[in-house]
Amino acid sequence: MKTLRIGLLWHSAAAGNLGVGALSVGNIALARAAADRAGVRPEFTLFGGRETGPVYITDSDTQIRVIDGRYMTSPGGYLADVRHQDIMLDIGAGDSFADIYPDKRFAYMFATKAIALLAGKPLILSPQTIGPFSRQPHTRLAAWACTKAKLVFARDPLSMAVVRQMAPKANVSQVIDVAFMLPYDKPAPSAAGPLRVGINVSGLLMSGGYSGNNDYSLGFDYPAMTRALITAFLAMPGVEVLLVPHVNAPDLPRDDDGAAIDALVSAFPKAVRVPNFTSPSAAKSFIAGLDFLVGARMHATIAAYSAGVPVVPISYSRKFEGLYGGLRYPWVVNAKGMDTKTAVAFVLDAFEKRAVLATDIAKGKPVIEKGLEDYTAALASQFAAAAK
């Protein structure tokens, strides 16, 4: 059996942001399935930023490279490693292929794509949020990369529209977020006991964003809403409130879910502080045992949705509306469409209608299955071609 060397660009084996980790684990699982269909043996080289958390991708056929300035400019660095690959899968850390972040991030996102393309390697943009792009030269460069890529996969309708408008000649398809493929351990049926309500607290939103000045222009006061929800759920008989982290970032206190939860537990000692998880699958396995989740980290909500747990995502960017709009799932607190009082009432109403939410989740499963199958089939075709 022929070996196929697959580069995994902007993936992570140890990200404290377990959403990025969920994408990486899910994409590797799908790539393995595609390689099996194509009759090739995969060997992976994972290219990502420096991470200091526990390593949760430890497969013997996977090497890890850390992208930084020295690695990008070294003669034996990024270009040399890319030349060794047969094909590149770039997932853009989920939502980083956009111009809403600092220019340094975009420069890395673009340069890594451009080097792979100029080295003659087939580049596939794996399912991700693409855009928004509203500045130059960012839009022009992004359009060039999308046009030159073998395949571009948008994980939601809004990203699909961005690519079609920006790069009309790009070979783009809409599929679904690969984190729906994240493996987990299904919990045993729960015995009689309190309803387990999880609140996935975003440290970033509790801090008001990186600047502390409502960076995402939310229509609601997220800290006030979170405290109101904790108060409301704690007042309900037969309900246990669990505060669930999904981003471990002790070196970035404004982004750290655990630090925000610790502060909340000081104010609400009857709420349970869930310990930080060591892997994306561990987080999903825990979330799968809840009766209800309200969450502001998108991949915490995907973990709930894909495990059949009634969930209310709290949007802070269009990636939420894009993903859940594609699934026709209406139980989302809109980033700019609700004030604090309305958002709290919306979540509490959804809690009372958990059976309806579960039915709406079941309706979305065919969309997810088709999206994952379409992506896997396309990868298998590209792998077979690259192996010739």
C-alpha positions as CSV (number, residue, x, y, z in Angstrom):
1,M,0.0,0.0,0.0
2,K,1.4,3.4,-1.0
3,T,2.1,6.0,1.7
4,L,0.5,9.4,1.2
5,R,2.1,12.3,3.1
6,I,-0.6,14.7,4.2
7,G,0.1,18.1,5.6
8,L,-2.4,19.4,8.2
9,L,-2.1,23.2,8.1
10,W,-3.4,25.3,11.0
11,H,-4.4,22.3,13.0
12,S,-3.4,21.7,16.7
13,A,-2.5,18.8,18.8
14,A,-2.5,20.6,22.1
15,A,-4.6,23.8,21.8
16,G,-6.1,25.0,25.1
17,N,-8.9,26.2,22.8
18,L,-10.6,22.8,22.6
19,G,-12.6,24.0,19.6
20,V,-9.5,24.1,17.5
21,G,-8.6,20.7,18.9
22,A,-12.0,19.3,18.0
23,L,-11.5,20.5,14.4
24,S,-8.1,18.8,14.3
25,V,-9.2,15.5,15.7
26,G,-12.3,15.4,13.6
27,N,-10.4,16.3,10.4
28,I,-7.8,13.6,11.0
29,A,-10.6,11.0,11.5
30,L,-12.2,12.0,8.2
31,A,-8.8,12.1,6.4
32,R,-8.1,8.5,7.7
33,A,-11.5,7.4,6.4
34,A,-10.8,9.0,3.0
35,A,-7.3,7.4,2.9
36,D,-8.8,4.0,3.5
37,R,-11.2,4.5,0.6
38,A,-8.4,5.7,-1.6
39,G,-6.3,2.6,-0.7
40,V,-3.4,4.6,0.7
41,R,-1.6,4.7,4.1
42,P,-1.6,8.2,5.5
43,E,1.3,9.9,7.2
44,F,0.5,13.3,8.8
45,T,2.6,16.4,9.5
46,L,0.6,18.9,11.6
47,F,1.5,22.6,11.2
48,G,0.2,24.9,13.9
49,G,1.0,27.6,16.4
50,R,2.9,27.0,19.6
51,E,0.7,25.4,22.3
52,T,1.6,24.6,25.9
53,G,-1.4,22.4,26.9
54,P,-1.6,18.6,27.2
55,V,-1.0,16.9,23.8
56,Y,-4.1,15.0,22.7
57,I,-3.0,13.9,19.2
58,T,-0.3,11.3,19.8
59,D,-0.6,9.0,16.8
60,S,2.7,7.4,15.8
61,D,2.1,8.4,12.2
62,T,1.7,12.1,13.0
63,Q,4.6,14.6,13.3
64,I,4.1,18.1,14.7
65,R,5.7,21.4,13.5
66,V,5.4,24.7,15.2
67,I,4.8,27.8,13.0
68,D,6.7,30.9,14.0
69,G,8.9,33.5,12.3
70,R,12.1,31.5,12.6
71,Y,10.5,28.3,11.2
72,M,9.0,30.2,8.3
73,T,12.3,31.7,7.2
74,S,14.6,28.8,8.0
75,P,16.1,26.9,4.9
76,G,15.1,23.7,6.7
77,G,11.8,25.0,8.0
78,Y,8.3,25.4,6.5
79,L,9.1,25.3,2.8
80,A,11.3,22.2,3.2
81,D,8.6,20.4,5.1
82,V,5.9,21.4,2.6
83,R,8.0,20.1,-0.2
84,H,8.0,16.7,1.5
85,Q,4.1,16.5,1.5
86,D,2.0,15.1,-1.2
87,I,-1.1,17.2,-0.4
88,M,-2.0,19.9,2.1
89,L,-5.2,20.3,4.1
90,D,-5.6,23.8,5.6
91,I,-8.3,24.3,8.2
92,G,-7.4,27.9,9.1
93,A,-7.8,27.2,12.8
94,G,-11.5,27.2,12.2
95,D,-12.3,30.9,11.7
96,S,-8.9,32.6,11.2
97,F,-9.0,33.0,7.4
98,A,-10.6,36.5,7.7
99,D,-9.5,40.1,8.0
100,I,-11.2,40.8,11.3
101,Y,-8.1,39.8,13.3
102,P,-4.7,41.5,13.6
103,D,-2.8,41.8,10.3
104,K,0.0,39.5,11.7
105,R,-2.5,36.6,11.9
106,F,-3.7,37.2,8.3
107,A,-0.1,37.4,7.1
108,Y,0.7,33.9,8.5
109,M,-2.6,32.5,7.2
110,F,-1.9,33.8,3.7
111,A,1.9,33.1,3.6
112,T,1.5,29.5,4.5
113,K,-1.1,29.0,1.8
114,A,0.9,30.9,-0.8
115,I,4.1,28.9,-0.1
116,A,2.3,25.6,-0.5
117,L,0.7,26.7,-3.7
118,L,4.0,28.1,-5.1
119,A,5.7,24.9,-4.2
120,G,3.2,23.1,-6.5
121,K,1.4,21.2,-3.7
122,P,-2.3,20.5,-4.0
123,L,-4.0,22.7,-1.4
124,I,-7.4,21.9,0.0
125,L,-9.1,24.4,2.3
126,S,-10.9,22.1,4.8
127,P,-14.3,23.0,6.2
128,Q,-14.0,26.4,8.0
129,T,-15.5,29.8,8.3
130,I,-14.2,31.9,5.5
131,G,-14.3,35.7,5.9
132,P,-15.5,38.3,6.4
133,F,-13.2,40.2,4.2
134,S,-13.7,43.9,3.8
135,R,-10.2,45.4,3.4
136,Q,-7.4,45.4,0.8
137,P,-5.1,43.8,0.1
138,H,-6.6,41.1,2.3
139,T,-9.6,40.4,0.1
140,R,-7.6,40.3,-3.1
141,L,-5.0,37.9,-1.5
142,A,-7.7,35.7,0.0
143,A,-9.5,35.5,-3.4
144,W,-6.2,34.4,-5.1
145,A,-5.6,31.7,-2.5
146,C,-9.2,30.4,-2.9
147,T,-9.0,30.4,-6.7
148,K,-5.7,28.6,-6.7
149,A,-6.7,25.9,-4.1
150,K,-7.8,22.5,-5.5
151,L,-10.9,22.6,-3.4
152,V,-12.5,25.0,-0.9
153,F,-14.9,23.8,1.7
154,A,-17.2,26.3,3.5
155,R,-18.7,25.0,6.7
156,D,-21.8,27.3,6.5
157,P,-23.9,29.2,4.0
158,L,-22.4,32.6,4.9
159,S,-18.9,31.5,4.2
160,M,-20.1,29.9,0.9
161,A,-21.5,33.2,-0.2
162,V,-18.3,35.0,0.7
163,V,-16.2,32.7,-1.5
164,R,-18.6,32.9,-4.4
165,Q,-18.6,36.7,-4.3
166,M,-14.9,37.1,-3.6
167,A,-13.5,34.3,-5.8
168,P,-16.1,33.3,-8.4
169,K,-13.7,30.9,-10.1
170,A,-12.9,29.0,-6.9
171,N,-13.9,25.3,-6.7
172,V,-16.0,25.7,-3.6
173,S,-18.6,23.5,-1.9
174,Q,-20.6,23.9,1.3
175,V,-20.4,21.0,3.7
176,I,-20.4,21.0,7.5
177,D,-18.0,21.6,10.5
178,V,-15.7,18.5,10.9
179,A,-16.0,18.7,14.7
180,F,-19.3,16.9,14.3
181,M,-17.1,13.9,13.7
182,L,-15.3,14.2,17.0
183,P,-15.3,10.9,18.8
184,Y,-16.6,10.6,22.4
185,D,-17.7,8.2,25.0
186,K,-21.5,8.0,25.3
187,P,-22.6,8.3,29.0
188,A,-24.5,5.5,30.6
189,P,-28.2,6.2,31.1
190,S,-28.6,8.4,34.1
191,A,-30.4,7.3,37.2
192,A,-33.1,9.4,38.7
193,G,-31.5,12.7,40.0
194,P,-31.4,16.4,39.4
195,L,-31.5,17.8,35.9
196,R,-27.9,18.6,34.9
197,V,-27.8,22.1,33.3
198,G,-24.5,23.2,31.9
199,I,-23.5,26.8,31.3
200,N,-20.4,27.0,29.1
201,V,-18.9,30.3,30.2
202,S,-16.7,32.2,27.7
203,G,-13.9,34.0,29.5
204,L,-13.5,36.1,26.4
205,L,-17.0,37.4,26.5
206,M,-16.9,37.8,30.3
207,S,-13.9,40.1,29.7
208,G,-15.7,42.1,27.0
209,G,-13.3,40.7,24.3
210,Y,-9.6,41.2,24.0
211,S,-9.8,45.0,24.5
212,G,-12.5,44.8,27.2
213,N,-14.7,47.2,25.2
214,N,-17.4,44.9,23.9
215,D,-15.2,44.0,20.9
216,Y,-18.0,42.0,19.3
217,S,-20.7,44.7,19.5
218,L,-23.1,42.4,21.3
219,G,-26.6,43.6,21.8
220,F,-26.7,41.9,25.2
221,D,-24.6,42.2,28.3
222,Y,-23.0,38.8,28.4
223,P,-21.7,38.9,32.0
224,A,-25.1,40.2,33.3
225,M,-26.9,37.5,31.2
226,T,-24.7,34.8,32.6
227,R,-25.3,35.8,36.2
228,A,-29.0,36.0,35.6
229,L,-29.1,32.5,34.1
230,I,-27.1,31.1,37.0
231,T,-29.5,32.8,39.4
232,A,-32.5,31.5,37.6
233,F,-31.4,27.9,37.3
234,L,-30.2,27.7,40.9
235,A,-33.6,28.8,42.0
236,M,-35.3,25.9,40.2
237,P,-35.9,22.8,42.3
238,G,-34.3,19.6,41.0
239,V,-31.7,21.4,38.9
240,E,-27.9,21.2,39.2
241,V,-25.9,24.0,37.6
242,L,-22.6,23.1,36.2
243,L,-20.2,25.8,34.8
244,V,-18.3,24.2,31.9
245,P,-15.0,25.5,30.5
246,H,-14.0,24.9,26.9
247,V,-11.0,27.2,26.4
248,N,-8.0,26.7,28.8
249,A,-5.8,29.8,28.5
250,P,-4.0,30.6,31.7
251,D,-1.5,32.7,29.8
252,L,-4.3,34.8,28.4
253,P,-6.5,35.6,31.4
254,R,-9.0,37.5,29.3
255,D,-9.7,34.4,27.2
256,D,-9.6,31.8,29.9
257,D,-12.9,30.2,30.7
258,G,-11.6,28.6,33.9
259,A,-10.6,32.0,35.4
260,A,-14.1,33.4,34.6
261,I,-15.8,30.4,36.1
262,D,-13.7,30.6,39.3
263,A,-14.9,34.2,39.8
264,L,-18.5,33.1,39.2
265,V,-18.3,30.2,41.7
266,S,-17.1,32.7,44.3
267,A,-20.3,34.6,43.8
268,F,-22.5,31.5,43.3
269,P,-21.0,28.8,45.6
270,K,-23.9,26.4,44.8
271,A,-22.9,26.2,41.2
272,V,-20.5,23.4,40.3
273,R,-17.1,24.3,38.7
274,V,-16.4,21.6,36.2
275,P,-12.6,20.9,36.0
276,N,-10.7,21.8,32.9
277,F,-10.7,19.1,30.2
278,T,-7.5,17.5,28.9
279,S,-8.8,16.9,25.4
280,P,-11.7,17.8,23.1
281,S,-13.1,14.3,23.3
282,A,-13.1,14.4,27.1
283,A,-15.1,17.7,26.9
284,K,-17.6,16.2,24.5
285,S,-18.0,13.0,26.6
286,F,-18.9,15.2,29.6
287,I,-21.2,17.5,27.7
288,A,-23.0,14.4,26.3
289,G,-24.1,13.6,29.9
290,L,-26.0,16.9,30.4
291,D,-29.7,17.5,30.1
292,F,-29.3,21.0,28.7
293,L,-26.4,23.3,27.7
294,V,-26.3,27.0,27.0
295,G,-22.9,27.9,25.6
296,A,-20.9,30.7,24.1
297,R,-18.0,28.6,22.7
298,M,-19.2,27.3,19.4
299,H,-17.6,23.9,19.6
300,A,-18.9,23.3,23.1
301,T,-22.4,23.8,21.5
302,I,-21.4,21.5,18.6
303,A,-20.4,18.9,21.1
304,A,-23.9,19.1,22.7
305,Y,-25.8,19.2,19.4
306,S,-23.9,16.2,17.9
307,A,-24.5,14.2,21.1
308,G,-28.3,15.0,21.0
309,V,-28.2,17.3,24.0
310,P,-30.7,20.3,23.9
311,V,-28.5,23.3,23.5
312,V,-28.8,27.1,23.1
313,P,-25.7,28.6,21.5
314,I,-25.0,32.2,22.5
315,S,-23.6,33.9,19.3
316,Y,-20.9,36.5,19.3
317,S,-20.1,36.3,15.6
318,R,-21.7,35.3,12.3
319,K,-20.1,31.9,12.5
320,F,-22.8,30.8,14.9
321,E,-25.7,32.1,12.7
322,G,-24.0,30.6,9.6
323,L,-23.5,27.1,11.0
324,Y,-26.9,26.8,12.8
325,G,-28.7,28.6,10.1
326,G,-27.5,25.9,7.7
327,L,-28.9,23.3,10.1
328,R,-32.2,25.3,10.4
329,Y,-31.8,25.3,14.1
330,P,-33.6,28.3,15.5
331,W,-32.5,28.1,19.2
332,V,-29.6,30.6,19.0
333,V,-29.2,33.8,21.0
334,N,-28.4,36.2,18.2
335,A,-25.3,38.3,18.6
336,K,-27.0,41.6,17.8
337,G,-30.6,40.8,17.7
338,M,-31.5,40.5,21.4
339,D,-31.0,42.6,24.5
340,T,-30.1,41.1,27.8
341,K,-33.6,40.6,29.2
342,T,-34.8,39.1,25.9
343,A,-31.8,36.8,25.7
344,V,-32.3,35.5,29.3
345,A,-36.0,34.9,28.6
346,F,-35.2,33.1,25.4
347,V,-32.8,30.6,27.1
348,L,-35.2,29.9,29.9
349,D,-38.0,29.3,27.4
350,A,-35.8,26.9,25.5
351,F,-35.0,25.0,28.7
352,E,-38.7,24.5,29.3
353,K,-39.0,23.3,25.6
354,R,-36.1,20.8,25.8
355,A,-38.1,18.1,24.0
356,V,-38.7,20.5,21.0
357,L,-35.0,21.3,20.9
358,A,-34.1,17.6,20.8
359,T,-36.5,17.1,17.9
360,D,-35.0,20.1,16.0
361,I,-31.5,18.6,16.6
362,A,-32.7,15.2,15.1
363,K,-33.9,17.1,12.0
364,G,-30.4,18.4,11.3
365,K,-28.7,15.0,11.4
366,P,-29.2,14.2,7.7
367,V,-27.6,17.6,6.8
368,I,-24.6,16.7,9.0
369,E,-24.3,13.2,7.6
370,K,-24.4,14.5,4.0
371,G,-21.9,17.2,4.6
372,L,-19.4,14.8,6.2
373,E,-19.9,12.2,3.5
374,D,-19.5,14.8,0.7
375,Y,-16.2,16.0,2.2
376,T,-14.9,12.5,2.8
377,A,-15.7,11.4,-0.7
378,A,-13.9,14.5,-2.2
379,L,-10.8,13.9,0.0
380,A,-10.7,10.2,-1.1
381,S,-10.7,11.3,-4.8
382,Q,-8.0,13.9,-4.2
383,F,-5.9,11.4,-2.2
384,A,-6.1,8.8,-5.0
385,A,-5.0,11.4,-7.5
386,A,-2.2,12.6,-5.3
387,A,-0.9,9.0,-4.9
388,K,-0.5,8.4,-8.6
